[in-house]
């Protein structure tokens, strides 16, 4: 599998709504970051579902290097790989 495209150097702060499902872009090519728009089609990437258990601000990974997908773990601070 090839590496994902680094979509952002910072996380995306998103207000999620309890009970809603969100589909995080894992390939980095989506035009609707941090969410999937189908740009991965034909690749080995698939979106990752995130189910909000409460309404709050969630920080979705933008660099696509997090070990805590789909949430930011600070990997963007290391810079591009």
N, C-alpha and C positions, 0 to 999 in steps of 0.2 A: 504494500500500500504506500502511495506517495504521501508526503507531508501535506497538511492542510495549509491554505493561504492564511497569512496573518492578517486578519480583518481590521484589527485595531491595536494600538499600543496601551490601551486602558480598557477596563471592564465597562460593560453597558449596565447602567443602573435602571432597572425596570420595576415599575409598580405592578406587582402581580396580584391577582384576585383569588381569594380562597375558592377552591374547587375547580379552578380553570386549569387546562392543560396547555403547555407551551412547548414548541418544538425548536430546540436550539440547533443552529447550523453548525455542523462539525467540519465541513469542508472549507469554510472561510470565503466562499464565492458568492453567497447570497447577497442580493441587493437590498434585502430587508433585515440586515444584521440587528440583533444577534439571532434572529429567527430564520428558519428555512424557507426558501422560496422555490425549491426544486432544482436549483443550480447543480446539485450533486449528481443528477441523473446521468447514468452511464459511467459513474466512478464507483469506487469501493466504499465511499462515504455514505452514511445514512444519518438523518437527524436524530437527536436524542430528546425523548419526551421528559418534560419536567412538570410534575403535578404540584400545584401550589396548595399547601396545607393550611396556609393563613394568608391574609392580605397584608403585604409588606413590601419593602424595597428589596429586590434581589439583585445581586451583581453577577451577571452572566459574563463568562470569559469571552474576551475579544481577540486574544492572541492565539487561541486554539491550542495552547500548550499546557493548560491546566491538568493536573492529576486528579482533580475533583469535578470532572465534567458533570453538568454544564456550568458549574459555578466557578468564579475566579478564586484562585489560590495564591495569587501574587506572582505567578510565573512570568508575567509581562515585564516585571522589574529586572529580569535577567537579560532582557534585550532579545533581538532575533537570534534564532539558532544558527 
